[in-house]
């Protein structure tokens, strides 16, 4: 019984942050951010205002 209660608490703690995340819809404005491109130059989202942008994030190890 204690294991079931502990599992329920853990599941609740894992799910709660996902429920509080903001929701974005197509066309909603987003916060500006700056990253480095493959040439090590800073690129900001605001550099592409009034253009359609498709962001793809990936990682490799």
C-alpha positions as CSV (number, residue, x, y, z in Angstrom):
1,X,0.0,0.0,0.0
2,X,2.9,2.4,0.8
3,X,4.4,1.7,-2.6
4,X,1.2,2.6,-4.3
5,X,0.9,5.9,-2.4
6,X,4.6,6.7,-3.2
7,X,4.1,5.9,-6.9
8,X,1.0,8.1,-6.9
9,X,2.9,11.0,-5.4
10,X,5.8,10.6,-7.8
11,X,3.5,10.5,-10.8
12,X,1.7,13.6,-9.5
13,X,5.1,15.4,-9.2
14,X,6.1,14.4,-12.7
15,X,2.8,15.5,-14.3
16,X,2.3,18.8,-12.5
17,X,5.0,20.9,-14.3
18,X,3.6,19.8,-17.7
19,X,0.2,21.1,-16.7
20,X,1.4,24.6,-15.8
21,X,3.3,25.2,-19.1
22,X,2.0,28.0,-21.3
23,X,0.2,27.1,-24.5
24,X,1.1,28.8,-27.8
25,X,-1.0,28.9,-30.9
26,X,0.0,29.6,-34.5
27,X,0.5,33.3,-34.9
28,X,1.1,34.0,-31.2
29,X,4.1,36.3,-30.4
30,X,6.9,34.6,-28.6
31,X,9.8,35.9,-26.5
32,X,12.9,37.0,-28.4
33,X,16.0,34.9,-27.9
34,X,19.6,34.8,-29.2
35,X,21.6,31.7,-30.2
36,X,24.8,31.1,-32.1
37,X,24.7,29.7,-35.6
38,X,27.1,27.2,-37.1
39,X,29.5,30.0,-38.0
40,X,29.6,31.1,-34.3
41,X,27.6,34.3,-35.1
42,X,24.9,35.5,-32.8
43,X,21.4,35.3,-34.4
44,X,18.3,36.6,-32.7
45,X,14.7,35.7,-33.5
46,X,13.9,39.4,-33.9
47,X,16.4,39.4,-36.9
48,X,13.6,37.6,-38.8
49,X,10.6,39.6,-37.8
50,X,7.7,39.7,-40.3
51,X,9.0,36.4,-41.8
52,X,7.7,32.8,-41.4
53,X,10.1,30.9,-39.2
54,X,10.4,27.1,-38.7
55,X,12.5,26.3,-35.7
56,X,14.1,22.8,-35.4
57,X,16.0,21.9,-32.2
58,X,18.0,18.8,-32.0
59,X,20.8,17.4,-30.0
60,X,23.5,14.8,-30.5
61,X,25.8,13.1,-28.1
